[in-house]
Amino acid sequence: MNWRKLFQVLGIVAALLSLMPLVAADFWWIRIFDFPHLLLTSFTFIAIVLYFFVFKPKFINDYTYILILLACFGFQLTKIIPYTFLYPTELLETQKVSNQQDDISLYVVNVLQKNKDQSAVIKDIKDVNPDIVLALETDQKWAKSFRIELQNKYPFVVEQPQDNTYGMLLYSKLPLSDIKINFLVDKEIPSIETKATTSQGEIIQLYAVHPTPPMPQHNPMSSDRDKELMLVALKAHESDLPVVVMGDFNDVIWSDATQLTQRIGKLLDPKKGRGFYNSYHAEYFPLRWPLDHILVSNDFRFVAMETRPYVGSDHYPLYLKVSLESEIKEEQPVQIIEKQDWQRCKDQMSKNGMSSFLELPNQLRNLMN
């Protein structure tokens, strides 16, 4: 076997796959390469190490080849380093002395609709005891189980059970008001918008989302997912209240779509500087990346975060505890929204027609023009 040729092919494949997400197209077979970024980065590193075993110092092509691979590896690292301890945290630690009553705990879980073990999910919710629970891929069977097991402890409920794997259940200890179940992009894909009142009487704005992934069995394009995320980001941008956006984004944290959502929404990511918190796929370690997210405005400070144990789903639950400290929010500034961000936002809103863009307030439309 010609190991030299084999290692060269491995390196070329690694380089090409690492560059696929740079292609500005919404086709699923391009956008899908956003997801296995951790795997591709490891693949590129292995290709570099292997090639040094057959490296010939007198061959100029070997230097060129290694430099290309190192450049690809460097590009891949720039995407993931912000989610390691090498990067400063974006959502800063709380400055308050820990007080259980002042903290707000959030829990999101994609239950996997066909998962028959409702008891594992419900037990984990009871163990964690969060203030707000968002359960996704929930049908009538799941809604019934939640009502029986949780409604006494969670008196405030928003239910949109569906059989198409896009049902949503929102259970809250905090009083909810101005509840809306929206169908922002697709009449079959709901999202939840509501206000929650804390024990201290402060009001927060909550958005729960679960857009379609760019996969042939769901949606051959990523445009619907990106458009829904952008609509929610614009709502967050316009809100005068502390904001929480949570759910299964069907997108990874380092993708351009989620990064743009964060900037337009003026949101902070508690994962930055702390870890990936990979929530999917729970059963296949090599195919594991962060799909479930909780983004917050700079009114909040970090208390705790974790991915919870296996509950029979293909997702691990995600848990976040924060403290509402609006009085010092200016100490953790949000990312600056550049002119090109607004243009990309407009482009995304205009996909499949201009109606969503034209329905925006004049102030937002002017920012995009």
Disulfide bonds with the S-S distance in Angstrom:
none
